[in-house]
C-alpha cells in the first residue's frame, strides 16, 4: 500500500513537471515568436570573424574526399562515382515514378558537408522515396568557381543521359542554393532540358551583397567576412557575374521555384529581390518566409525546421511522375 502511494506521488510529480516545462515552452514561444529549440539552434551557431578569415585564407587543404557521418542512415544503398576528380554520392529512387533530387550543399564555397545536410537528404529519401545525387564539388582555396562550375554542368549532362529532366529537382542551401540557381541559368543558356523544379534554401545569390541592417539579428552569417570569401570564390571573374551571383542573371524561362528564407538572415533582402525578379520574369515562384528565423533554418533540428522539411517533402512528392 505504501509503495503504491509512493509510485502515485512520483507519477504526479513527473506529470506536473512535464506540464510546467510545456507551459514554460509555450510561454517562451508566445513571447519570443520562436520555439525554444530554434532559439537554442540560433545561439549555438558560430559566426566567422575577420581573424578566422585571415587565418583560413589560402588554406590549401584537400577537401575532395568525404564520408557520410556515422549515424546517418539512408533508406537505400548510397553509391559513389566520379565526374573528373569530383566525388558524387547517389542513392536510387524507390522506383522510376519518383523524382531525383540533385542536392548542392552549402558552406560558403569553403566548407564541406555538415551532418545536417546528410540528415535532411536521408529524411527526404525516406519520406518521399526520391533519389538523391549530391556532389562534393571543388572548394576554396584549392579551387574557385571556374573549377567547380564546368564539373557541375558535366554532371547534369551525364544525368540527362539516364534520367529525364522532368524527374530532376535541383535543390541547394546557402552557397549551394546560389549555385543551384546559377547552374540552372547556365543550363538554360546551353539549351539543355531544364529540371522540373528548383528548391532554394536561403540561397546566396550575390556573393558580395547582403544587408548590413540585418547583421545584428543574424547569429550565423558575418556579411563582412562573406563578401571577402565570395570575392575569393569568384577569383578573376566579376563578382556580379551570374555564375557566382545569380541575382544578376536572366530569370526568364526558369522552372517552378520554391525559396525558403528567414527574416533574420543578412541574405533576406537579396533573396526577396531574387523572388521579385523571378516573378517579373513570369517564373512560377513561391517565397516561403519564416519570421525571426535564421540562415538555412529548414535544416535546423527544431519544430520550424521540421515543418519546413515537411513542406519541401510535399514539393518533392508533387513531382512524382
C-alpha positions in Angstrom: 0.0 0.0 0.0 2.8 2.3 0.9 4.7 1.5 -2.3 1.5 2.4 -4.3 1.3 5.8 -2.6 5.0 6.5 -3.4 4.5 5.5 -7.0 1.4 7.6 -7.3 3.2 10.6 -5.8 6.2 10.1 -8.2 3.8 9.8 -11.1 2.0 13.1 -10.2 5.4 14.8 -9.7 6.5 13.8 -13.2 3.2 14.8 -14.8 3.4 18.2 -13.0 7.0 18.7 -14.1 6.1 17.9 -17.7 3.2 20.3 -17.6 5.4 23.1 -16.1 8.0 22.6 -18.8 5.3 22.6 -21.5 3.9 25.8 -20.2 7.3 27.4 -20.0 8.0 26.4 -23.6 4.6 27.7 -24.7 5.2 31.0 -22.9 8.6 31.3 -24.5 7.2 30.6 -27.9 4.5 33.2 -27.4 6.9 35.9 -26.1 9.9 35.3 -28.4 8.0 34.1 -31.5 10.2 31.1 -31.9 10.4 27.6 -30.3 12.9 27.2 -27.5 14.7 24.7 -29.8 15.0 27.3 -32.6 16.4 29.8 -30.1 19.0 27.3 -28.9 19.9 26.5 -32.6 20.3 30.1 -33.5 22.6 30.8 -30.5 24.6 27.7 -30.8 25.9 28.7 -34.2 29.4 30.1 -34.6 29.9 33.2 -36.6 33.2 33.6 -38.5 35.4 36.5 -37.6 37.9 38.6 -39.7 40.6 36.8 -37.7 39.2 33.4 -38.8 39.2 34.7 -42.4 42.8 35.8 -42.3 43.9 32.5 -40.8 41.9 30.4 -43.2 42.6 32.4 -46.4 44.8 30.4 -48.7 44.4 27.2 -46.8 45.0 24.5 -49.5 43.6 21.6 -47.5 42.4 18.8 -49.8 38.6 18.5 -49.4 38.0 16.2 -52.3 37.0 13.2 -50.3 34.3 12.9 -47.6 32.4 10.2 -45.9 28.8 10.0 -44.7 28.9 10.5 -40.9 28.2 7.6 -38.6 24.6 7.5 -37.5 23.1 8.8 -40.8 21.0 6.1 -42.4 19.7 6.3 -45.9 16.8 4.0 -46.8 18.6 2.7 -49.8 22.2 2.0 -50.6 24.4 5.0 -51.3 26.9 4.5 -54.1 29.7 6.7 -55.3 31.0 7.8 -58.7 33.2 10.5 -60.1 32.9 13.3 -62.6 36.6 14.1 -63.3 38.0 14.2 -59.8 34.7 15.3 -58.2 33.2 12.7 -55.8 29.5 12.2 -56.2 27.1 10.3 -53.9 23.9 8.7 -55.3 21.1 6.8 -53.7 18.5 5.5 -56.1 14.8 6.4 -56.1 12.3 4.0 -54.7 11.0 3.4 -58.2 11.0 5.2 -61.6 8.0 7.2 -60.8 9.9 9.1 -58.1 12.0 12.2 -58.7 15.7 12.6 -58.4 17.0 15.4 -56.2 20.3 16.9 -57.3 21.3 18.5 -53.9 24.1 21.1 -53.8 25.3 21.7 -50.3 26.1 25.0 -48.7 29.2 26.1 -46.7 30.3 29.4 -48.2 32.1 27.6 -51.0 34.7 26.9 -48.3 33.3 24.2 -46.1 32.2 20.7 -46.9 29.0 18.8 -46.0 27.7 19.2 -42.5 25.8 16.4 -40.7 22.6 18.5 -41.1 22.9 18.2 -44.9 23.2 14.4 -44.7 20.4 14.1 -42.2 18.0 16.2 -44.3 18.8 14.3 -47.5 18.3 10.9 -45.8 15.0 12.2 -44.4 13.7 13.2 -47.8 14.9 10.0 -49.4 12.9 8.1 -46.7 9.7 10.2 -46.6 9.3 10.8 -50.3 11.0 7.8 -52.0 13.1 10.2 -54.1 16.6 9.5 -55.3 19.4 11.8 -54.1 22.5 12.8 -56.0 24.9 15.1 -54.2 28.4 16.2 -55.4 31.4 17.0 -53.3 32.2 19.9 -55.6 35.7 21.7 -55.6 36.0 24.2 -52.8 38.2 27.1 -51.8 41.1 27.6 -51.5 42.4 25.0 -53.9 39.7 25.9 -56.4 37.4 28.6 -57.5 34.1 28.7 -59.4 36.0 28.3 -62.7 37.0 24.8 -61.5 33.7 23.7 -60.0 31.2 25.1 -62.4 32.2 23.1 -65.5 32.1 19.9 -63.4 28.6 20.6 -62.3 27.4 21.2 -65.8 29.1 18.0 -66.9 27.4 16.1 -64.0 24.0 17.4 -65.1 24.7 16.5 -68.8 25.6 12.9 -67.7 22.4 12.7 -65.6 20.3 13.6 -68.6 21.7 10.6 -70.4 19.9 8.3 -68.0 17.3 10.4 -66.2 14.6 12.5 -67.9 14.8 16.2 -67.0 11.1 16.0 -65.8 12.3 13.7 -63.0 15.1 16.0 -61.8 14.7 18.6 -59.0 17.7 20.8 -58.3 17.9 21.8 -54.7 20.6 23.6 -52.5 21.1 25.6 -49.4 23.1 28.8 -48.9 26.1 28.7 -51.3 24.6 25.6 -52.7 21.3 27.4 -53.2 23.1 30.2 -55.2 25.0 27.5 -57.1 21.7 25.7 -57.9 20.2 28.9 -59.4 23.4 29.8 -61.3 23.7 26.3 -62.7 20.1 26.3 -63.9 20.6 29.7 -65.6 23.6 28.2 -67.4 21.7 25.1 -68.4 19.1 27.3 -70.0 21.8 29.3 -71.8 23.2 26.0 -73.1 19.7 25.0 -74.3 19.6 21.8 -72.2 16.4 20.3 -70.8 15.8 22.0 -67.5 14.9 20.3 -64.2 11.2 20.2 -63.3 11.7 22.2 -60.1 14.1 24.3 -58.1 14.1 24.4 -54.3 16.4 27.1 -52.9 17.1 27.2 -49.1 18.5 30.6 -48.0 20.4 30.9 -51.3 23.5 33.1 -51.5 22.5 35.0 -54.7 25.0 37.9 -54.5 28.5 36.9 -53.2 29.4 40.5 -52.4 25.9 41.5 -51.3 23.9 41.1 -48.1 22.0 43.5 -45.9 24.1 45.2 -43.2 20.9 46.4 -41.5 20.1 42.7 -40.7 23.5 41.8 -39.3 22.5 42.4 -35.7 19.8 39.7 -35.9 22.0 37.1 -37.8 23.8 34.9 -35.3 25.4 32.8 -38.1 26.5 34.9 -41.0 29.2 37.6 -40.8 28.5 39.5 -44.0 31.8 41.4 -43.9 33.7 38.0 -44.0 31.3 36.5 -46.6 31.9 39.3 -49.0 35.6 38.6 -48.9 35.1 34.8 -49.3 32.6 35.5 -52.1 35.2 37.6 -54.0 37.8 34.8 -53.5 35.3 32.2 -54.9 34.8 34.5 -58.0 38.5 34.7 -58.5 39.4 36.7 -61.6 35.8 37.0 -62.8 33.4 39.8 -61.9 31.8 39.1 -58.6 28.5 40.2 -60.2 28.8 37.6 -62.9 25.7 35.4 -62.8 28.0 32.4 -62.5 28.7 33.4 -58.9 25.9 35.9 -58.2 22.7 34.6 -60.0 20.7 37.6 -58.7 22.1 39.3 -61.8 21.3 36.5 -64.2 18.4 36.0 -66.6 15.4 34.6 -64.8 13.3 34.2 -68.0 12.2 30.6 -68.6 13.3 29.1 -65.3 11.4 26.1 -63.9 8.9 26.4 -61.0 10.8 27.5 -57.9 10.3 27.5 -54.2 12.5 29.7 -52.0 12.8 29.3 -48.2 14.2 32.2 -46.1 14.2 33.5 -42.6 13.7 37.3 -41.9 16.7 37.3 -39.5 19.4 36.5 -42.0 21.6 39.0 -43.9 20.7 37.3 -47.2 17.0 38.1 -46.7 16.9 41.3 -48.8 18.8 39.9 -51.7 16.6 36.8 -51.7 13.4 38.9 -51.8 15.0 40.8 -54.8 15.6 37.5 -56.5 12.0 36.4 -55.9 10.7 39.8 -57.3 12.9 39.4 -60.3 11.7 35.9 -61.0 8.1 37.0 -60.5 8.6 39.8 -63.0 10.0 37.2 -65.5 6.8 35.1 -65.1 8.5 32.3 -63.3 6.2 30.2 -61.2 7.9 31.1 -57.9 6.8 30.8 -54.3 8.6 32.6 -51.4 8.3 30.8 -48.0 9.2 33.3 -45.3 9.6 32.5 -41.6 9.7 35.4 -39.2 12.6 35.6 -36.8 14.3 32.5 -38.2 17.9 32.5 -39.3 20.1 31.2 -42.1 19.1 27.7 -43.6 16.6 27.2 -40.8 14.8 24.3 -42.7 17.9 22.2 -41.8 17.7 23.0 -38.1 16.6 20.4 -35.6 13.7 22.4 -34.3 9.9 22.5 -34.9 10.2 25.3 -37.5 12.9 23.3 -39.4 10.8 20.1 -39.2 7.8 22.0 -40.6 9.9 23.4 -43.5 11.3 20.0 -44.3 7.8 18.6 -44.5 6.9 21.4 -46.9 9.9 20.5 -49.0 8.9 16.8 -48.9 5.5 17.8 -50.2 7.1 19.7 -53.1 9.2 16.6 -53.9 6.1 14.4 -53.7 4.2 16.7 -56.0 6.7 15.9 -58.7 6.4 12.2 -58.6 5.7 11.0 -62.1 
